[in-house]
Amino acid sequence: MVDAIISELKMRRDYLEGVAVETIYFGGGTPSLLSADEIKRIIDTIYEYYSVGALREVTLEANPDDLDKNYLKSLSHSPVDRLSIGVQSFRDEDLQYMKRAHNASQADYAIKAAQDAGFSNLTIDLIYGTPGLTDAGWKQNLKQMGALSIPHFSAYALTVEEKTALHHNILHKKMAPVDPEQAAGQFELLMEQAEVMGYEQYEISNFAVPEMYAIHNTNYWSGLSYLGIGPSAHSFNGTKRSWNVANNALYTKGILEYHKPVFEEEQLTPVQHLNEYIMTSLRTMWGCDLDRVSRDWDSQFATQLEKGSHLFQEKKWMVQKGRTLVLTSAGKLFADRIAGELFAGEE
């Protein structure tokens, strides 16, 4: 797999058309299964074939049970300067429900060990809406995270994917189902508590102390080009979106035997591109910039957007700050619905 990833990096070196790489993000699977030397091989290839003079952030996603002292020490000597730790919860009962491989004490240990190894730029994932997670328990999860001085975290409502063990067990009434009302209430609690704790909700699911926003994710929400390498990885160059085959064996065979990546792609129409901007920008605290819509698409679209926003402003779900549309806390509960109703239609 590492050989295939390195080969694909070489094959697609012209994809970004010389644009400087600002961020590198190891994610999408379990990259902490890689050794520090394997990670360094991949990064060295990026340094050799891409423009990295503007590199600002190198993130590695990691499972708590992978982060022992020796691994963290070796990582600290690599270019990785940010860790995203899949904590999910500091409560064993939640982790057992989600069938996670780690327990609460391992999550706590992983964070402290990472900090001891010199990683101050940390982010963790937390899940709410888990059956059995009371509001008091959710508050305790947030409190424990705050006590660990973590500068950034992402929080998501539990979703049950089809064809998973969790979905099967719920379907056969072996486990309790997810309650949407519980999840909505805990999302509101999340927003309240995060503000009290000094975190900014700079994107609906992402929170950071001031100026500690994830550069990689922020660039994505801003619509910048990115190159995805590896199975299932997605790429975007401003006009086309492509995605690699998900199957590991087919991916490596395509790269190593046929010397070309196996992927599909689609050309975005200007309206599709605009609608993606509406969707992503409204999720952020910076909002949807009507002047940018006028400049990059058409002033007519900006006029339609502004007019369409009036209903949501009346509902107190959205406010207009100058030429920018921003969701309120109440509106964030309906972000996808609001964006969908503001989408431009193809002529």
Secondary structure, DSSP 8 states (H G I E B T S, - for coil): -HHHHHHHHHHTTTTTTT----EEEE-SS-GGGS-HHHHHHHHHHHHHHS--TT--EEEEEE-GGG--HHHHHHHHTSS--EEEEEEE-S-HHHHHHTT-SS-HHHHHHHHHHHHHTT---EEEEEEE--TT--HHHHHHHHHHHHHTT-SEEEEEE----TTSHHHHHHHTTSS----HHHHHHHHHHHHHHHHHTT-EEEETTEEESTT---HHHHHHHTT--B---STT-EEE-SSEEEEE-S-HHHHHHHHHTSSS--EEEEE--HHHHHHHHHHHHHTBTT-EEHHHHHHHT-HHHHHHHHHHHHHHHHTTSEEEETTEEEE-HHHHTTHHHHHHHH-----
